Amino acid sequence: MSATEIIAELPKLSRGELEAIEARLIVLLDRAAPSTNAHWGHALRDLAGTVQELPADYAANHDHYLHGAPKR
C-alpha cells in the first residue's frame, strides 16, 4: 500500500485508531532521528571565531551593534 493510499484511508478511522497511529509514528520517528549526545554549547564553541569582518570590540559592544545601545 502506498503512502497516498494510507493517507486516503485515515479519515475513515476512529479517534482512538488515529491516536494509536500517532503514538506509533512518534516512536518510529524518534527511532529514525539521528542520535546526538552533543550539547548545543559544543556546537557554538565550534562556530566561535568563524565570522569574518566584525569590529574588534564586537563582543564587548554587541548591544550597540545589534540594537543601537551606547557603547561601553
N, C-alpha and C positions, 0 to 999 in steps of 0.2 A: 504494500500500500504506500502511495507517495505522500509526501508532506501535505500537498494540496488536498488530497482525498481525506486525510486525517483532519485537517482544519475544517473541511466542509462538514464533517460529522460532529464536531464539537457542539454546535447549537442544539443538537438532539439529546445531549447528556443532561443529567440532573446536576444540581448544585454540588451534591456530595461527590458525584463522579468527577466533576470538574476540579473540586478541591483535592481529590486523590491524585489526579493527573498533575496538578500544580505542585503538590508535595514531591511527587516522583521526579518532575522536571528540575526542581530545585536541587535535589540530590544529584541528578545526572550532570547538571551544570556546574555544581561545586566540584564534582569529581573531575570534570573536563578542564576546569580552570587551572592554569599553571600555578604550581605551588611556589610561594616565595616566603622566605623567612627573613628577608632583608627589611630592616626598619627604614622608614622614609627618610630618616636623618642620614643614613648611609648614602642614599641617592642624592640628597642635597650636597653632602660632602664631596661626592664625585663631580658635581657640577661647579663647585666653588672655584672661582678664578677663571672660568672658561669664557665669560662675556668680555668682549673687546670694547675699547673706546669709551670706558666710563671715566668720569672725573676721578682724580686721585683721592678726593675727600668724599666719595660717594657713600661709603659705609657710615661715616660719621654724620653725613648730611642727607641721608636718603629721604627724609621727610621734606626737605627743601626741594629736592629734585622731583619728587613724586607729587607733592601736594602744595608747593609754594610756601612752606613754612620758613621762618627766618633761619639762616644758617647758624650753626653752633659755634 
